[in-house]
C-alpha cells in the first residue's frame, strides 16, 4: 500500500455498530456489533452496510471487530469464539472488497480493555492482546486501524503488536472532551512513538467540537490527519461506558445520548470547514450512516 495514501483527500466509512442497531439488529448484552458476527442471520447485514458505505463514497472500510476483542467476549462468556469471530469479520469485509476491488480494508483494532478509558494494564499484556487480534485479521486487510485508543501507551503497544506484519497503520486516538486523551496526554505526544509505517492520525469517535479544539495539536504532528466524527452527546459518563452498557444492556445512545442536529448536510458543512484547515482523512463513527458519508464525499 502507498504510504502517502492519506496525503490526498480520502473518505472513510461511518459507524457500523449503531447502523446495525438502526437496521434491526437485536441487543445482546454488551456484545454490540460483535452480535452481528456471532449470529449468522446478520452476516448479510454486515456486508450490506459495508457495501452501502462504499456506494456512498467510502474508499476505506473497517472490519467489524470493535467488540470482537477478548475483554468484551469474556464479559459475555464466549471468549472461546475469539478466533472464529475475528476471522468471520475479516471474511465479510474481504467479500465486499471482491465486489469493490478499488477500496481498502482496514483491520479495526479497538482498545483491548475498556472503551473511552486508558488501559492501565501491563504493556506486555496489551501488546499480546493487540497482536492476537491482528494476527487473525492480517490476511484480510490492507492496513491496521487503531480504533478509539485512549493513551499513548495503548498506541505504542498497538504499533509494536503489528510490527511483524510489515503493514502500515492509521492511528485513531480518542478525546472525550477538552484537549487531552483520557490518559491526560496530548495528541502531540504521539510524535515520540511513531515509526515509518504510520499513515496518519485521526481523532476517532469524537464530536466536531472536540475535533476543532485539537486541530492545532494535529497540525503540529506534520502528518496526514482527520476524523471519524460521532453523533453522541457525550462519550464521558461518570460510571464509565462499559459499566453503563453492562448495567443497562441497551443501545449506547440511551446512555450517551444522540444528537439530532448532526444531519448529513450539517456534517458535510463541518467536514468542509475542517478540510480547509488541512484535514485529508474524513469519515464517521457512531451514529453516522451512509447518508452522512455520501454528504461528506461530495466535498471531495
BELGIKA-V878129 format. One record per helix or strand of 3 or more residues. SS is the DSSP state (alpha for helix, beta for strand). FROM is the first residue (numbers start at 1). TO is the last residue. Records with the same first field share a line. If there is no record, write none. Layout:
BEGIN
SS->FROM-TO  FROM-TO
END
This chain:
BEGIN
alpha->5-7  16-22  32-38  40-56  70-75  79-99  123-140  152-165  187-192  208-213  215-220  241-248  253-256  264-276  290-297
beta->10-12  60-62  104-110  143-149  169-173  198-206  225-229  281-284
END
